[in-house]
Amino acid sequence: MNLRRKDREVTELKELMQIIDQCKICRIAMHDKAGVYIVPMNFGYTYENSQLVLFFHSAKEGRKICALRENSDVCFEMDCEHRLITADIACKYGYYFKSIIGKGRVVFIDAIEEKKKALSLLMKHQTGQDFSFDDGTVNSVSVFKIIVQNYTGKDHY
C-alpha cells in the first residue's frame, strides 16, 4: 500500500506497534450481497515472525459473521491521538492523528485452546490485565483473526 503523503508515513516497526498499542477500536470493512459493511470492534494482536495478526470476538451469528464467512477478504482501520488543529480561517483547520490501515484475510478459530489464547490477547490489549476463560464462555462466542497481508502507518503531528 502506497501513501500519497510520504512525509506522514510511519515505517519504523516500533512506532507502528506503539500506534497499535494505543488503539482500542479497529474498524473492519467487508462486503456481502447487500453491499459494503463496516463495523468497529475491540481487538487484540500479536506480531511474531514479521506477521501481524489481529484477534476479535463476536456473537455467533449476524450480518458480520455471514459476510466474513462468504468473503474472508477485509480491510481494517484504527486510529488514535486525536487533536484539533485550530487556525484563524476555516481552511487552515486540521486534525492531528495516528493511524494504521491495512488488509487481510479472516480465519475463524474453532479450537478451544486457540480461542482462549485469542480472547486472552484481546483482553490484555484492552485492559492490560491477564484473564483466563472456561470452555463454556469460549464456546458461547465466535472468535476470528485477521491475518494481515499488508498495512501502513500514518501520523499527522
Stockholm file with secondary structure:
# STOCKHOLM 1.0

chainA/1-157         MNLRRKDREVTELKELMQIIDQCKICRIAMHDKAGVYIVPMNFGYTYENSQLVLFFHSAKEGRKICALRENSDVCFEMDCEHRLITADIACKYGYYFKSIIGKGRVVFIDAIEEKKKALSLLMKHQTGQDFSFDDGTVNSVSVFKIIVQNYTGKDHY
#=GR chainA/1-157 SS CCCSCGGGEECCHHHHHHHHHHCCEEEEEEEETTEEEEEEEECEEEEETTEEEEEEEECSSSHHHHHHHHCCEEEEEEEEEEEEECCSSGGGCEEEEEEEEEEEEEEEECSHHHHHHHHHHHHHHHHSCCCCCCHHHHHTSEEEEEEEEEEEEEEEC
#=GC SS_cons         CCCSCGGGEECCHHHHHHHHHHCCEEEEEEEETTEEEEEEEECEEEEETTEEEEEEEECSSSHHHHHHHHCCEEEEEEEEEEEEECCSSGGGCEEEEEEEEEEEEEEEECSHHHHHHHHHHHHHHHHSCCCCCCHHHHHTSEEEEEEEEEEEEEEEC
//
